């Protein structure tokens, strides 16, 4: 099975491009070096999930890469227009010593949720 008729090599390139978009959009927008490091390492968690799906569920490599690509792009798309406010709220919470749980602006939370649902649906549709 080849999602969208693309082979594994094409999906590798798309996964690399999706990761580059993630890093280009989200890492520079973080207010402190520790947040930038955490954001830079976030794709590694997705890779662990993908490797588990590939070996544990015996999924096709192209399907795993397609799901990874859609999932990793959902976050930058979901944060479009909210990065500065999010970074400011993160920095304010850190300075006050508060939890980071409530730093997501409600509009950004809704946009990320919709982005994840749409990208998830697209990944399921592409890999079915």
KAPE-V215415 format. One record per pair of residues at least 24 apart in sequence whose ideal C-beta (glycine too) atoms are under 8 Angstrom apart, sorted by the first residue. I is the first residue (numbers start at 1). J is the second residue. If there is no record, write none. Layout:
i->I j->J
i->I j->J
//
This chain:
i->1 j->60
i->1 j->62
i->1 j->63
i->1 j->127
i->2 j->60
i->2 j->62
i->3 j->62
i->3 j->63
i->3 j->66
i->3 j->126
i->3 j->127
i->4 j->66
i->4 j->126
i->6 j->62
i->6 j->66
i->7 j->62
i->8 j->61
i->8 j->62
i->8 j->65
i->10 j->62
i->11 j->61
i->11 j->62
i->11 j->65
i->11 j->66
i->11 j->69
i->12 j->65
i->14 j->65
i->14 j->66
i->14 j->69
i->15 j->65
i->15 j->68
i->15 j->69
i->15 j->72
i->17 j->69
i->18 j->68
i->18 j->69
i->18 j->70
i->18 j->72
i->18 j->73
i->19 j->43
i->19 j->72
i->21 j->72
i->21 j->73
i->21 j->76
i->22 j->72
i->22 j->73
i->22 j->75
i->22 j->76
i->25 j->76
i->25 j->79
i->25 j->83
i->26 j->75
i->26 j->76
i->26 j->79
i->26 j->83
i->29 j->79
i->29 j->83
i->29 j->84
i->29 j->86
i->29 j->87
i->30 j->87
i->30 j->90
i->31 j->87
i->31 j->88
i->31 j->90
i->31 j->91
i->31 j->94
i->32 j->90
i->32 j->91
i->32 j->94
i->35 j->87
i->35 j->90
i->42 j->75
i->43 j->72
i->46 j->71
i->46 j->72
i->63 j->127
i->66 j->123
i->66 j->126
i->66 j->127
i->67 j->123
i->67 j->127
i->69 j->123
i->70 j->119
i->70 j->120
i->70 j->122
i->70 j->123
i->70 j->126
i->71 j->116
i->71 j->119
i->71 j->120
i->71 j->123
i->73 j->119
i->74 j->112
i->74 j->115
i->74 j->116
i->74 j->118
i->74 j->119
i->74 j->120
i->75 j->112
i->75 j->115
i->75 j->116
i->77 j->115
i->77 j->119
i->78 j->108
i->78 j->111
i->78 j->112
i->78 j->113
i->78 j->114
i->78 j->115
i->78 j->116
i->79 j->108
i->79 j->111
i->79 j->112
i->80 j->111
i->81 j->111
i->82 j->107
i->82 j->108
i->82 j->111
//
